């Protein structure tokens, strides 16, 4: 019997799916990633972008950023053979660069 793999077309869809995977309400999820319920709702509806800070908070909750941003790989970092992620923030002139490294 073939196993179906669900793909979520947008980042907003995957963001919502991860919240539901954790079994959290929008308010509870927001508390975990330092957003209020209205911001969580806006992201899930595609009306607000996900920030790098939010992506990092999701990584801390075991969300695989490759899955979240690109729909590649498993939903959870812990499902990868070697887990780990880090965030590097650096100033380059007047710009700030955010680099997320995922070890797999």
Secondary structure as UniProt FT lines:
FT   HELIX           11..22
FT   HELIX           26..33
FT   HELIX           37..44
FT   TURN            45..46
FT   HELIX           52..60
FT   TURN            61..62
FT   HELIX           65..70
FT   HELIX           77..79
FT   STRAND          85..92
FT   TURN            93..94
FT   STRAND          95..102
//
